[in-house]
Structure formats: C-alpha cells, structure tokens
Amino acid sequence: MRKLFVRCTVLILILVLSQVLLSRYLVPNVPMLTLGIPGIGKLDTYLNLHETYSTLYFGDSIIKAYAPSDYDARSIAEMVTAQDPTIKIGDMSSPGYGLNIFEAMVTYISHASKKPDAIIIPINMRSFSPQWDMRPEYQFEKEIFFLTHNKFVFYFGKPLSIFQAVNFESVTSEMFRGTPVFSGKMQIGTVGIFEDKARQHTITDDIVKDFYQYDYMGQLDSNHRKLLSLQNIANMANEHDIHLYVYITPIDYEQGVQYVGPIFKQQVKANTDVVCAVLKKEGVPCLNLVFSVGSKNFEHGLLPNEHMKESGRNIVADELVRFITSQRKQSTQGSAQAYGVAKAR
Amino acid sequence: MLFNSFSFLVFFPVVTIAYFALPHRFRWALLLAASCLFYMAFIPYYILILLVTILIDYYAGIKIEDETGKRKKVYLIVSIVSTCLVLAVFKYFNFLELNVSALAHFLHWNYSPTLLAIVLPIGLSFHTFQSLSYVIEVYRGEQKAERNFGIYSLYVMFYPQLVAGPIERPQNLLHQFYEKHSFDYSRVTFGLQRMMWGFFKKIVIADNLAFYVDKVYKVAPEYSGVTLLTATIFFAIQIYCDFSGYSDIAIGSAQVMGFRLMDNFKNPYFSNSIQEFWNRWHISLSTWFKDYLYIPLGGNRVITIRWIFNIVVTFLISGLWHGANWTFVVWGLLHGTYLAVYSLIKKYRALIPIPPITSIYGKFGSKLLTFFLVVIAWVFFRAPTMRDALYIAKQSLYGIGTVMYSVFTLNVQTLNDIVSAMSKPLPSLLYLACYIGIIGVFFCLEIIDHKRGIIPYIRTKQTWFRWTIYILIALAIMNLGVARETPFIYYQF
C-alpha cells in the first residue's frame, strides 16, 4: 500500500506542476484548452502599464462602432482620448459585460500592486432586465472566478469545472426562460415568451412594443443584484482611492415613447433615479445620459438596443469629457482647499 | 453521485482506504453505507423505493427457496410483478397515459390523461433487472437464497454498478461479498488504470462529441444531409465512449477493492455482423435478455416463424427498457429486424453458393456495413421525437449518398461542400479538425484495445513510457473536458 501511496503522490505532484506550467505558458495560446476568457488578459497589461493606461473604461458592446454607415469607426473610448489626451484609456469593454463582472474586475484591481487612477463605468439600463441579467452567457462566471480567485486556483479552474467542483453554469437555459418579466410592477410574461417572439419571421409593431417593455420597463429595485454590485464597486474604489466616472448610457427613448407611450419615459426616468440614488448614497456623481441621444443617432434593427452611430457616440464622448473635466476640477479644488485648511492650522 | 464529479474523486479514495483498513467482517457494512450515500446524492428519499424492492425480493428469495410446487411459483410471480410494478409506475405510466389519450382522441372519445409529476429514480431499470435476476436464479435453483439482509441489499446497491450496471448475476457477485480481499498492488493499479481509461473516454471523447451532437439534434430540421450524418456518427462514438467509459470506471473501481464485475463492452464497432455487435455491446443487458426472455420464449429451438418472433419481441422489449418513447421501440425493432434478417441469411446461406468472407476487404466491408446499420438505428435512440428521427434518418441516408458520390468521383467541389456541411454547427474549421483529431485518437486506441487490450498493452511498456502515457491521459482529462455537468447517458435509464 505504501508503494502505491508514494507513486500516487509523485504522480499528483507531477500533474500539479504540469498543470501550472501548462496553464501559465501554453494555455493562453491554445483557445481550445482555456476557459475561453481571452479578453480578461488585457486587464493585467493595462495595470502593468499604469502610466499609459491610467483610466480603465469598462462597458459592453455599445462602446464600439457597429453601424455599417459609420465613416468614423472609433469607439467612445477612442473618441474621449482624442478629445482629451490626458485621459489615457485602457478599454476593457466587451459584449454583454455588466456590473457583475465590473465588480469582479474592481476586486481584482483592489488586490493588484498597480492600480488605475480612474475607472469609467457605463451603466446600460437594459442590463437590469431579465433578458440581460439572467441570460446564461452574460453571467461571465468563468471570468468572475478568474478575477476573484488566486491565480494558482485559476490554473486548476478547468479541471475543477470539469468535475463540477465549481459551477460555471449557475443559470440554466430553463431558469432563464422561466424568469418573470415585469412592466412596472406588473408581470407581463416570462423570458421564454419574449425570446420566442424575437425569433418570429415577421417583427410586428406589437413585438417591438413588447421588447421596449421587456428591455427597460421593469420596476428597478435598489436591492437588484447589479445595484448591490455597484455599491460594492463604489466602496472598493473609495477604499483604494480610485476615481469613478459613472454614467447611464443613452437609449432610444424617442422610439420607446412612440411604441409604448409617455409611460415609457416615466418608467425609465424612475429607474434611472434609483440608479442615481444608489450612487449618491455612495458619494459617486451620476451622469445620466439616458435621454441625451435622439432616435436618428441609433443603429439598431427592428428590435431595440443601445448601439449608436458615430454621431451618437460623439455626443456621449463630448458629455463624458465634460463630466470628467469638471470632476477633475472639483477634485483639484477640493484638494487645494484641504491643503489650505491644513496650512492655516 | 456522478463518477465524473469532484464528490466522487473524494468519495472513492476515502471508501477504498476505509475498506482496506477495516476488518473483513465490517467491510460489507461499510460498502452498504457508502452505496446508500452514493445513491442518496441524487434524490435522497428515493432510497425508500429501492428499499421496498429490496425487501420484497429478499423475502421472496427466501420463500422461493423454502417452498415447493405452486407456492414457489406464486412467490416468484409476486416478486416479479411487484418489482416490475415499480418500474411501470415510474417509467411507463405517463407514456401509457399519453398513448391511451392519443388513441381516445383518434376515436373521438373524451379522455384526459392523468400524468404523474415524478422524476425517474436514477438507474431504476438496472437495479430492477439485477433484483429480477436474483429471484429467477433462486427459483431455478442456480443460486441459494441470501439470508443476510445486508449482503442482499449490497448485491442490489453495490455502488460501482448501482446506477448503470453492469447488470450482475447473483452467482457472480453475491459470493464475492463473503470473500476476503487483501490489498494486491497489481490488481489495484490495474483497477485504477481502467478507471483512468474510462474517465478519458467519457470526459475527453464523449463529452466533446456531445457538444456537436446536442447542437445538431436540438434543432435537427435546421440541418440536412452530411451535417446530420456527421452528428449521428459522432453520437455513435459518443454513446459508446460514454457508456463503456462508465463501465470501465465501475469495473475498475470495483476491481480496486477486489471485486470482479462482468465486462460490458468488447470493441463493438469492430463487429463483422449485427449478431457479433450484440455479443460485444452492453453484454450484461443482452445476456440478461437472452437468459431470461429469449431462451424462455423458446430461443431458436422452435419453428422459423416463432424464432423470428422471439428475436423481434426480445429486441422490442429491450428498446422499451431503454426509455418510454416510441423512438426507443423503433430502435429495438430495427435491431430485432436486422438480427432476424441476419439470422435467416445465416441459416439459409448453405443453400446459396456465396463463398465465406475471408478477404481483408470483405471483412472491412462487413464491419462498415454493420457500423452503418447501427448508426442508422442510433438516430431513433437519440432523436427526441419520431418526426425528428424520420427526418434525420432520411437526411443521413442522403448524406451517405453525397459522401459516397464525392469519394468515388473525387469531386473537389463536393468534398469542399462536405467539409463545410460538417463544420456548419461549429465556430470554425479548427474545431472540426479537433473533432477529427479526437476521433482519430479514439480509433487508434480502440484498435490497440481490440488487438491487445489497451491496459495490458501499456503495462508491458517501460516505466518512462507508462508514466508519460499516464501523465498525458490525466492532463487530457483535466483540460480537454467540458466545463459543465455532463451526466452519463445511461443514468437516465
């Protein structure tokens, strides 16, 4: 028995060592072996090159250009840096990203030796809807596992997930489809019903109206898990002296009002108020751009989303630069006042 | 508890070490407790269902042995009926209700089905058949009734083969619980190596192929010809690696503790005929049906028509055993028909002047034909509905036509079309290359296994070679699997 025990121990040690080496050097170059989270690797690069990327820009796909008619295909991040080169941005945006993964990123940053000076966080109001919040592929559990665990543990993430020691699929397709959908406080169906509507051959006006309700009109509660993530982000940023520039991204509210009526704007306004109230409580200013961009600046198909043409992205970039500049001024004045008080004493 | 779970990776060494550490007289109790824990990891209170069937068959076994004449038969019938009743309620009640309802609808009768909202107890069909095997063998006088309730319970519940077999006979397993198994290094390492081989087949091959198969079969009408044929061939390999992988883990884990379970697979895809296939595929089930259904029906010692009837009925029930769905019935019927036709050809072959197949090409052709017939039958096993199954079967036949045409004409454009159809459900051609690589590795290893036995072959090699193989297999298991829960296919039966 001792012989077996010794041999098994040697085998396990060799396997551990091989797994570490494999994960560290080979896996990043072989996508079939990885947990499939190549985008997260950029974060380390940005943190190491802190002087070049002093501001990180989180966000989802709407940061980027999608409109085929765009002459200017720059992302909002690139437009901001072009307007004010002192805002040196590292773009960490990726489709489907939301406050859950942003929280994990800030957790990761809080443990890093080099930290960014500031983080820009766009909040997409659709990310609170069940179609986004509960979508299995938008849970980013692998990324969150990587960001919130020690790297050594991460090297064993794949074997641990194969043997279900960690679960990277906590939200199943059935759970997603069964999630109730609300307009205001009233349930209007389940996710499955709306997802099936999106697959119909003919998208009628009624379906478009349904989707404005599905995407934006559920009554937002301050206990929503994404808002709890926002609070945690604010706390961590405050603790590590990282400035947060939080803004609410524009939606095609004109078309929303056209299909649903004035109640659409009222409900969206109420929801953004909840977001801004949470930020205010944490001492973070809220730049609410939800109604700042008109319909003609959006580029979406028949069903609503928040992708903008270059004109729309330019509006957001302008507002953002103004916001950051004013925040920086306030911060400098605040520091000067504090310095003055200290000197007078 | 799934074999491919972290819980099992902890459970197995703990139970094994405790097994060898305990005195012999306590070992059965440890194994019984471990088996209960293993079963209760699924739905804990379902163990009561198992307990009921164990109690009935334990008592029936003793009474069958003690009684004579008609009363002996009555106890056998009561035992068989009550055991099958559990199976009928949990597995077939809803199926029966839905079919009665469909028939009533057809006849314009008013009938609304009462459906039970219950989850099928895991491995129900397996331990039911193992229990039946016990009472029948006691009735036949081939096995003495087990008087120790704990040992009998362990016979039904022995955790390595509890949920998906191999379906053991009492003559092979019961006496082993009384044997003292000492720690034998060679046997233990052999068992561990077999487990590792099982994990490799399940995690690296079956689970990866499942990704393709599930994607295509989920929305089968969106695909056609070659894509559906590819998915069906992948499923043929998937189900083999999944189930034989499970069996290897089961047999290996029992072997580590000194128990010998029967082999369940012998490289079935190298069979030259459908009859040979059934001698190599799920051996414990096919021999069960042969011993307890086919032979009691008269086997082949009857007139030809009755013989054919016996074959078809046996396979039809075998199909129904797999699942309460018409697709499984058709799968069974197809195999029954294959075997009936093959048996008839074999019987009357002497009258036809065809020389026996001895050439390498002839053997290859017969292997290919057997594989093709099995693959077509798998369509019905895998498809969720009869409508889908018929569509996939038809399209797969078109797919075979397309492939044969392009191979014989060497038409580059058609070959390109085939490759593009095969990669349709995948993100890129690289993935298809990986799939082909996986299947290539699988067939190479199967050839070695077929010729020499993969584990005995590796064990004859030098230490550095063996260790390199072990490390590579372990790393493949750790890294090339699918990052989600993937239960064994046969767990649902």
Interface residues (C-beta under 8 A of the other chain):
Chain A: M1 K3 L4 L11 I14 L15 S18 Q19 L22 V27 M32 L33 L35 K142 K158 P159 L160 S161 I162 F163 Q164 A165 N167 F168 E169
Chain B: L2 N4 S5 F6 L9 F20 F183 Y185 V188 T189 I203 L430 Y431 C434 W467 Y470 I471 A474 L475 I477 M478 N479 L480 G481 V482 A483 R484 E485
